[in-house]
Amino acid sequence: MYPRLVIDLEKVKNNVRVMRELTDRGNCELGLVTKSFCADPEIIKAIDSVGIDFFADARVQNLESYKEINTPKMLLRLPQHCEIEKVVSFADMSLNSELSTIMLLDQEAAKQGKTHKVILMIDLGDLREGIFFKDEDLIMTTVEEILKLKNVKLHGIGVNLTCYGAVIPKQDNLSALVEIARKIESKFNIKLDMISGGNSSSIYLIDKGGLPEGINSLRIGEAFILGNETAYGEKVEKTFDDAITFEAQIIELKNKPTLPIGEIGLDAFGQKPFYEDKGIAKRAILAVGKQDTDIDSMTAIDPDIYIFGASSDHMIMDMTNSKIDYKVGDIVSFKLGYGALLKLSTSKYISRVYK
């Protein structure tokens, strides 16, 4: 059935091997983030066979879906109080910044007879989660309280960059994370097992020799599934950028004006659109829309067609200059960016096939 995602598992595994080689060169653990494809079980099995250090996901439901996999699992999003029981049940470790949450994890871990690993997040300026790096007193008092707990282990510290504030990982800001780790180790006479230096935006530093010594773990998502690092959007050498593609079927094909006729109001999403008059165009409608995908982060594989726009369940394509003689019922294929993959994977209306 269309529309559908086409998943090439061999290409996915190739990309994981490239990430494994890259993180090995950087002396880092390789954690793979599974949220962009909603922890698809076929992809999980494929990449687990390659050999990684841990899986990571922002949704505890996704971690639960592959609970039978023995590879360690990390909850990426700070735990909600309402899901503490499941976090301890299905995640071996979690990212945290609130002491009240960590104390609940300790209580639940005691009930379940477990030890839950905590990575204390430090905000280096991206302004998403974490204790602000300049508040050293709060960092140290939080660590002191964590170390008093019996069923929670301070596994390490970590940072997230680029996802909100778009701050690019550099040697100076990641060195600040290592410095904080060393101060914690010195003050409390402990050894932190993990200093997590971020996500796919940090991997470009490895071959540039810019990843500070001490960073020993990375959480990689987009780079392995789509083949590009996220600091500058460059393709990662030897990876495939089409391991997952998207296909949709043409349901209408007609020559029509490019400028709507009549007074322009608000569209279905409450926005007032702007249209450029390009005369008559060969316009195709595909059976997919904004309910299912992010049209701004997908590109037709046919280089001579492009997306005019979309409503909730119709995508409008300009086919005027294509060398292919498209017909109603034909399939149009797309390469995907992160936003499009995330929404398509989440939509229950999108089928999947595997190669």
C-alpha positions in Angstrom: 0.0 0.0 0.0 1.0 3.6 -0.6 2.1 6.0 0.7 5.0 4.1 2.2 8.5 4.2 3.6 11.0 2.0 1.8 13.7 0.8 4.3 16.9 -0.7 3.0 18.2 -2.6 5.9 21.6 -3.4 4.4 22.2 0.4 3.8 21.1 1.0 7.4 23.6 -1.5 8.7 26.4 -0.1 6.5 25.7 3.3 8.1 25.9 1.8 11.6 29.3 0.2 10.7 30.6 3.6 9.5 29.4 5.2 12.8 31.1 2.3 14.8 34.4 3.0 13.0 34.1 6.7 13.5 33.3 6.5 17.2 36.1 4.0 17.7 38.5 6.5 16.2 37.2 9.0 18.8 37.5 6.5 21.7 33.8 6.9 22.3 30.9 4.5 23.0 28.3 4.4 20.2 24.7 4.9 21.3 22.1 4.8 18.5 19.0 6.9 18.8 15.8 5.2 17.6 13.2 7.9 17.8 13.3 9.2 14.2 11.9 5.8 13.0 9.8 5.2 16.1 11.9 2.2 17.1 10.9 0.2 14.1 11.5 -3.5 15.2 13.0 -4.6 11.9 15.5 -1.7 12.0 16.3 -2.4 15.7 17.1 -6.1 15.0 19.2 -5.1 12.0 21.4 -2.6 13.8 21.6 -4.6 17.0 23.2 -7.4 14.9 26.1 -5.0 13.9 27.1 -4.4 17.5 26.6 -1.1 19.4 27.0 0.0 23.0 23.5 1.2 23.8 20.2 2.2 22.3 18.6 5.5 23.2 15.1 6.9 22.7 13.0 9.9 24.0 9.9 7.8 24.5 9.7 5.1 27.1 7.1 3.4 25.0 9.7 2.9 22.3 12.2 1.4 24.8 9.4 -0.9 26.0 8.8 -2.1 22.4 12.3 -3.7 22.2 12.5 -4.8 25.8 13.7 -8.3 24.7 16.8 -6.8 23.1 19.7 -7.2 25.6 21.7 -4.2 24.5 21.5 -1.5 27.2 18.9 1.2 26.8 18.9 4.9 27.6 15.9 7.3 28.0 16.9 10.5 26.2 14.1 12.8 27.3 14.1 13.8 31.0 11.7 11.4 32.8 8.2 12.5 33.6 7.1 11.8 37.2 4.1 9.9 35.9 6.3 7.4 34.0 8.9 6.6 36.6 7.9 3.0 37.0 8.2 2.3 33.3 11.5 4.2 33.1 13.1 1.9 35.7 11.5 -1.1 34.1 12.6 -0.5 30.5 15.6 1.9 30.7 18.9 0.9 32.1 19.9 4.6 32.3 18.3 8.0 31.8 19.3 11.6 31.3 18.3 13.8 34.2 18.6 17.3 35.6 16.0 17.5 38.4 16.9 16.1 41.8 13.2 15.4 42.7 13.0 13.1 39.7 16.2 11.3 40.5 14.9 10.7 44.0 11.7 9.1 42.6 13.9 6.9 40.3 15.8 5.8 43.4 12.6 4.9 45.2 11.2 3.0 42.2 14.5 1.2 41.6 14.4 0.0 45.2 10.9 -1.4 44.7 12.1 -3.2 41.6 15.3 -4.4 43.2 17.4 -2.6 40.5 20.1 0.0 40.3 19.2 2.7 37.8 22.0 4.7 36.1 21.7 8.5 35.9 23.5 10.8 33.5 23.3 14.3 35.0 22.8 16.8 32.2 24.8 20.1 32.0 23.5 23.0 29.8 26.5 24.5 28.0 24.4 27.3 26.4 22.0 25.5 24.0 19.3 26.3 26.7 17.4 23.0 26.6 17.8 20.5 29.5 20.5 20.5 32.1 21.9 22.5 35.0 23.5 25.7 33.6 27.2 25.2 33.4 28.0 28.4 35.2 26.1 27.3 38.3 28.8 25.2 39.7 27.4 25.2 43.2 24.1 23.7 42.1 26.0 21.0 40.0 28.1 20.0 43.0 25.2 20.0 45.5 23.1 17.9 43.1 25.9 15.4 42.7 26.3 15.3 46.5 22.7 14.4 46.9 22.7 11.8 44.2 25.7 10.0 45.8 23.6 9.6 48.9 21.0 7.4 47.1 21.2 3.7 47.3 19.5 2.5 44.1 20.6 5.2 41.7 24.2 5.3 40.4 25.7 8.5 39.0 26.9 7.0 35.7 28.2 10.3 34.3 27.4 13.7 32.9 26.2 14.8 29.5 25.2 17.6 27.2 22.8 18.3 24.4 23.7 20.8 21.7 22.1 22.0 18.4 18.6 20.5 19.0 17.1 23.7 20.4 19.5 26.7 20.5 21.5 25.3 17.4 24.8 25.8 19.3 27.5 23.9 17.5 29.7 21.6 19.6 33.3 22.9 19.6 36.5 22.0 21.4 36.0 24.8 23.9 32.4 24.1 25.0 32.9 20.3 25.1 36.2 20.9 27.0 34.1 22.7 29.6 32.0 19.5 30.1 35.2 17.5 30.6 36.4 20.1 33.1 33.2 19.9 35.1 33.5 16.1 35.1 37.1 16.2 36.5 36.0 18.7 39.2 33.2 16.3 40.2 35.6 13.3 40.3 38.2 15.3 42.3 35.7 16.7 44.8 33.9 13.4 45.6 36.8 11.0 44.9 34.8 9.0 42.3 35.2 8.0 38.6 32.5 8.9 36.2 32.0 6.1 33.6 30.3 8.4 31.0 31.0 11.9 29.7 28.4 12.1 26.9 29.5 14.7 24.4 26.2 15.1 22.5 24.7 13.8 19.3 25.2 13.7 15.5 26.4 17.3 15.6 29.5 16.3 17.5 30.9 13.6 15.2 32.5 16.1 12.8 35.0 16.8 15.5 36.4 13.3 15.6 38.4 13.4 12.3 39.3 17.0 12.8 41.0 16.1 16.0 38.7 18.5 17.9 36.9 16.1 20.2 38.3 16.8 23.6 40.0 13.9 25.4 37.7 12.7 28.1 34.5 12.7 25.9 33.8 9.0 25.8 30.2 8.6 24.6 28.0 9.9 21.8 24.3 9.5 21.1 23.9 9.2 17.3 20.6 9.4 15.4 20.4 11.4 12.2 24.0 10.6 11.1 23.4 6.9 11.0 19.9 6.8 9.6 20.2 9.7 7.1 23.9 9.9 6.6 24.6 13.4 7.6 26.1 15.2 10.6 24.0 17.9 12.1 26.4 20.7 13.0 26.9 21.8 9.4 24.6 19.4 7.5 27.4 17.7 5.7 27.1 14.1 4.4 29.2 11.6 6.3 31.7 9.9 4.1 30.8 6.2 3.2 27.2 6.5 4.4 24.0 6.2 2.3 21.5 9.1 2.5 18.8 7.0 1.0 18.6 4.1 3.4 15.0 5.1 4.0 13.1 6.7 1.2 9.4 7.6 0.7 6.9 6.8 -2.0 3.5 8.2 -2.7 1.0 7.7 -5.5 -0.3 10.3 -8.0 -4.1 10.7 -7.6 -4.7 13.6 -9.9 -2.6 15.1 -12.8 -3.9 18.2 -14.6 -2.7 21.4 -16.1 -3.8 24.3 -13.9 -2.8 27.9 -13.1 -0.2 28.4 -10.4 -2.0 31.4 -8.9 -5.3 30.7 -7.0 -8.3 32.6 -8.3 -10.2 34.8 -5.8 -9.5 36.5 -2.5 -6.8 34.7 -0.5 -7.6 33.9 3.1 -6.2 31.5 5.6 -5.3 28.0 4.7 -6.2 24.8 6.6 -3.4 25.5 9.1 -4.4 29.1 9.8 -1.6 30.6 7.7 -2.0 33.1 4.9 0.0 31.6 2.0 1.9 33.5 -0.8 1.7 32.3 -4.4 3.9 33.2 -7.3 2.2 33.4 -10.7 4.2 31.1 -13.1 1.4 30.6 -15.6 0.0 27.2 -16.3 1.7 24.2 -14.8 1.4 20.4 -14.9 0.3 19.7 -11.4 0.2 16.4 -9.7 -1.6 15.6 -6.4 -0.1 12.9 -4.2 -2.0 11.0 -1.5 -0.1 12.4 1.5 -0.1 15.7 3.3 1.0 17.7 6.3 -0.8 15.4 8.7 1.8 12.8 7.8 5.0 14.6 6.8 7.1 17.7 6.9 7.1 18.9 3.2 10.0 21.2 3.9 12.4 18.4 4.7 11.8 16.0 1.7 13.1 16.2 -1.8 11.8 14.4 -4.9 14.4 12.0 -6.4 13.3 13.1 -9.8 15.4 16.4 -10.0 13.0 18.1 -12.4 9.9 18.1 -10.1 9.3 19.9 -6.8 6.7 20.4 -4.2 4.3 23.4 -4.6 2.8 22.9 -1.2 0.3 20.7 0.7 -2.9 20.6 2.7 -3.5 18.0 5.5 -3.8 15.1 3.1 -2.9 16.3 -0.4 0.6 17.2 -1.7 0.8 19.4 -4.8 3.8 18.8 -7.1 5.0 20.7 -10.1 5.7 18.1 -12.8 6.0 20.6 -15.7 9.7 20.2 -16.5 10.1 16.5 -15.8 11.5 14.2 -18.5 9.3 11.4 -17.2 5.8 11.1 -18.6 3.9 10.7 -15.3 0.4 9.2 -15.3 -2.3 8.9 -12.6 -1.4 5.9 -10.4 2.4 6.4 -10.9 4.7 6.5 -7.9 6.8 9.5 -6.9 9.9 8.8 -4.7 11.6 11.2 -2.2 14.7 11.5 -0.1 14.0 12.5 3.5 15.2 15.0 6.0 14.9 14.4 9.7 11.6 16.2 10.2 9.9 14.3 7.3 11.2 10.9 8.5 10.1 11.6 12.1 6.5 12.5 11.0 6.2 9.7 8.4 7.4 7.1 10.9 4.9 8.4 13.5 1.9 8.4 11.2 -0.3 5.3 11.3 -1.3 6.0 7.7 2.1 5.3 6.3 3.0 1.7 5.3 6.5 0.2 5.4 8.4 -2.2 3.2 11.9 -3.6 3.7 14.7 -4.5 1.3 
